[in-house]
Amino acid sequence: MNQPSNRIAYVQASWHDEILDRGQAAFLGALDGLGLASDQVDVVRVPGAFELPLHIRRLAKTGRYSALVAAALVVDGGIYRHEFVAEAVVSGLMQVQLETDVPVLSMVLTPHHFHNHDVHEEFFATHFEQKGAEVARACALTLESLARLETLANP
């Protein structure tokens, strides 16, 4: 596998852009203060959450990325399906991480209750801002931890 650069791929589902875009902005905004440059992030949009694992896998296999972040909001649309989708997506992301040895961070959230109205949309947009900053910190810490492991393994 190619030696990854310091690039990060941020892969975002296209459903609920008005909410997810705020998480993306928070992620990018938090990186600079964590020693990672936001201009080293490639943002990729995919149709929906279910498509995330395949796109993440293909990006991971390029060897170009040090880490990948997946972002989606999987909501209950009135059909008991969202929990299966969310579980499949998160399991797929974990499988990619273990298969490719490239860290995959998940900002795939499944709210217990979500309704398309101003109060919920603002609540979850604010929540995604918090999660964007959190996943940026987790990304930085993961890369630091893996670098330490590499140093221990190859003194």
N, C-alpha and C positions, 0 to 999 in steps of 0.2 A: 504494500500500500504506500502511496505517496506520503511524504511528511506533510501534515497539514500546516497551513499558514495560521495566522491569528484571525482568520475570517470566521464569522458566525453566520449561519443561515437562520433567518426568522421566517417561519412558514405559517401563514395565517389563512384560516378558512374565510370564505367570502360572506357567509351568512352573518348578519348582525354587525356589519362594518362600523356603524356609528358607535358601537360599544367597544369592539375589538381594536379599532384605531386608537382609542385612548390608552389602551394597554400597551400597544406598540410604541406610542409616543413616550410613555413612561419608561418602558424598557430601554429605548434608545437614549433617553435623557439621563438615565441612571448609569449607563455604561461608562461615560467619560470620567465620572467620579470614582470609578472602580478600577481604573487602569486599563480599560478596554475602549478602543476607539469606535464610536458609533459609525464612522465612515468605513469601517471594516465589516459592516453587516449587509448582507444581501437579503432583501425582503422579497419573498415569493408568496403569491396569492394562489390558493387552490379553491376549487368549487365549494367544498364543504369539509366537515370534520372527518368523514369517512375516508377521504382521499389523503389525509395527512400522512399516515404511515408509509405509503408507497413513495410519495414525493420526498419525505424525509430520508427514506432508505436510499433512493437514487442519489440524493445530494451527499449523503454520508459516504457512499461508495466511490465518489469522485476523489476522495482524499484531500479535497480542497479546504475542508472546514474543521476547525478545532472543536466546535460544538454546534448543535442545532436546537432551535426552540420551536415548539409547535403551539399554536394558539387557536382556540375555538371556543364557542359557547354552544353547548348542546342542550337544547331546551325541550321541555315536554310540550309537544304540539297537539296534545289531546289524544294521541295514539301511544299506547304503551310500547314505545320503541326506543326512546331516548337513552334509557339506561343500558340497553344492549349496544347501541352505537357508541356511547361513551366508554363502556368496558372494552369493546373491540378496539377502539382507537388507542386507548391508554396501553392496553396489552400489546398492540402492534408497535407502539413507540418503544416500549421496553424491549421487545424482541429485536428491533433494529439496533438499539443501543448495545445490547449484548452480542449481537451478530457482527456488528461492524467495529466495535470498540471505540465508537465516537459518542461522546455524551449527548443525550437527547433530553432536553428539559421540557416539561409539559406545563403549559398554561391552558389546558383543556378543562373547562369548568362546566359542571352540570348543576344548575341551581335546582333546589327542591321545588320551588314555585317561581314561575316567570310568566308575566303577562305583558303584552305589548301595549304599555301605556307609559306616560311620562315618568311616573314615580319609580316604576321598576327599571325602566331604561336608564334613568339617572343613577339609581342605586347600583346597578350592575356595571355601568360605565365607570363610576368612582371605584368600585371594587376591582375592576380590571386595571385601573391606574395603580392601585396598591400592588396587585399581583404582578404587573409589569416590572415595577421596581424590585419586587421580591425575586422574580425569576432572573433579573439581571445580576443581583447579588449571588444567587445560587449558581449561576453560570460562572461568574468570576471565581467563586470559592471552589467549584468543581474543577476548573482548569488549574487553579493553584494546587489543589490536592493531587490531581493526576500528575502534575509536573514534579511534585515531591516524591510520589511513588516511582516515577521514572528515574529520578536521581538515586533513590534507594536501590532500585533494581540494577542500575548501571552506574556504579560509582566511578 
